Amino acid sequence: MTRKVTEECIGCGACVDSCPVTAIVLNDKAEIDPDTCIDCGACESECPVSAIVEA
């Protein structure tokens, strides 16, 4: 199961830097590519506002 970004995202980019497979891009808010995501959870633990959850 991959992760998804909720509306709580503040666009800080902490998740982008933590992703080992570069599955996250930052536009106004983070977006996770479900085909690239390996479900490691690194982004979820780095998010300061808990905006990343299991999809």
CYANA upper distance limits for C-alpha pairs under 8 A (distance plus 0.5 A):
  1 MET  CA     39 ASP  CA      6.86
  1 MET  CA     54 GLU  CA      7.24
  1 MET  CA     55 ALA  CA      6.90
  2 THR  CA     34 PRO  CA      6.46
  2 THR  CA     37 CYS  CA      6.65
  2 THR  CA     38 ILE  CA      7.53
  2 THR  CA     39 ASP  CA      5.58
  2 THR  CA     54 GLU  CA      6.53
  2 THR  CA     55 ALA  CA      6.15
  3 ARG  CA     32 ILE  CA      7.67
  3 ARG  CA     34 PRO  CA      8.06
  3 ARG  CA     37 CYS  CA      8.22
  3 ARG  CA     39 ASP  CA      7.23
  3 ARG  CA     41 GLY  CA      8.24
  3 ARG  CA     44 GLU  CA      8.43
  3 ARG  CA     52 ILE  CA      6.86
  3 ARG  CA     53 VAL  CA      5.87
  3 ARG  CA     54 GLU  CA      4.84
  3 ARG  CA     55 ALA  CA      5.40
  4 LYS  CA     31 GLU  CA      8.13
  4 LYS  CA     32 ILE  CA      6.91
  4 LYS  CA     52 ILE  CA      6.08
  4 LYS  CA     53 VAL  CA      6.04
  4 LYS  CA     54 GLU  CA      6.62
  4 LYS  CA     55 ALA  CA      5.78
  5 VAL  CA      9 CYS  CA      7.24
  5 VAL  CA     30 ALA  CA      7.12
  5 VAL  CA     31 GLU  CA      7.04
  5 VAL  CA     32 ILE  CA      7.69
  5 VAL  CA     51 ALA  CA      6.11
  5 VAL  CA     52 ILE  CA      5.12
  5 VAL  CA     53 VAL  CA      7.10
  6 THR  CA     51 ALA  CA      5.57
  6 THR  CA     52 ILE  CA      6.67
  6 THR  CA     53 VAL  CA      7.95
  7 GLU  CA     51 ALA  CA      7.46
  8 GLU  CA     49 VAL  CA      7.27
  8 GLU  CA     50 SER  CA      8.00
  8 GLU  CA     51 ALA  CA      5.56
  9 CYS  CA     29 LYS  CA      6.55
  9 CYS  CA     30 ALA  CA      7.53
  9 CYS  CA     49 VAL  CA      7.45
  9 CYS  CA     50 SER  CA      8.46
  9 CYS  CA     51 ALA  CA      5.61
  9 CYS  CA     52 ILE  CA      8.35
 10 ILE  CA     29 LYS  CA      7.01
 10 ILE  CA     49 VAL  CA      8.22
 11 GLY  CA     26 LEU  CA      7.37
 11 GLY  CA     27 ASN  CA      8.16
 11 GLY  CA     28 ASP  CA      6.47
 11 GLY  CA     29 LYS  CA      4.99
 11 GLY  CA     30 ALA  CA      6.55
 13 GLY  CA     17 ASP  CA      7.17
 13 GLY  CA     26 LEU  CA      7.07
 13 GLY  CA     30 ALA  CA      7.64
 14 ALA  CA     18 SER  CA      6.97
 14 ALA  CA     43 CYS  CA      7.98
 14 ALA  CA     46 GLU  CA      6.62
 14 ALA  CA     47 CYS  CA      6.68
 14 ALA  CA     48 PRO  CA      8.42
 15 CYS  CA     19 CYS  CA      6.78
 15 CYS  CA     24 ILE  CA      7.77
 15 CYS  CA     30 ALA  CA      8.27
 15 CYS  CA     42 ALA  CA      8.03
 15 CYS  CA     43 CYS  CA      4.89
 15 CYS  CA     44 GLU  CA      7.71
 15 CYS  CA     46 GLU  CA      6.43
 15 CYS  CA     47 CYS  CA      6.51
 16 VAL  CA     22 THR  CA      7.51
 16 VAL  CA     23 ALA  CA      8.40
 16 VAL  CA     24 ILE  CA      5.87
 16 VAL  CA     25 VAL  CA      6.94
 16 VAL  CA     26 LEU  CA      7.65
 16 VAL  CA     30 ALA  CA      8.17
 16 VAL  CA     43 CYS  CA      7.77
 18 SER  CA     42 ALA  CA      6.46
 18 SER  CA     43 CYS  CA      6.18
 18 SER  CA     46 GLU  CA      7.50
 19 CYS  CA     23 ALA  CA      7.11
 19 CYS  CA     24 ILE  CA      7.43
 19 CYS  CA     42 ALA  CA      6.79
 19 CYS  CA     43 CYS  CA      6.51
 21 VAL  CA     36 THR  CA      7.51
 21 VAL  CA     37 CYS  CA      7.54
 21 VAL  CA     38 ILE  CA      8.10
 22 THR  CA     36 THR  CA      8.21
 23 ALA  CA     32 ILE  CA      6.10
 23 ALA  CA     33 ASP  CA      5.71
 23 ALA  CA     34 PRO  CA      8.06
 23 ALA  CA     36 THR  CA      5.71
 23 ALA  CA     37 CYS  CA      5.82
 24 ILE  CA     30 ALA  CA      6.95
 24 ILE  CA     31 GLU  CA      5.97
 24 ILE  CA     32 ILE  CA      4.97
 24 ILE  CA     33 ASP  CA      6.78
 25 VAL  CA     30 ALA  CA      6.21
 25 VAL  CA     31 GLU  CA      5.88
 25 VAL  CA     32 ILE  CA      7.17
 26 LEU  CA     30 ALA  CA      4.91
 26 LEU  CA     31 GLU  CA      6.74
 27 ASN  CA     31 GLU  CA      8.04
 32 ILE  CA     37 CYS  CA      7.57
 33 ASP  CA     37 CYS  CA      6.60
 41 GLY  CA     45 SER  CA      7.02
 42 ALA  CA     46 GLU  CA      6.93
 43 CYS  CA     47 CYS  CA      6.74
 43 CYS  CA     52 ILE  CA      7.69
 44 GLU  CA     50 SER  CA      7.31
 44 GLU  CA     51 ALA  CA      8.10
 44 GLU  CA     52 ILE  CA      5.61
 44 GLU  CA     53 VAL  CA      7.11
 45 SER  CA     50 SER  CA      8.36
 47 CYS  CA     51 ALA  CA      7.02
 47 CYS  CA     52 ILE  CA      7.39
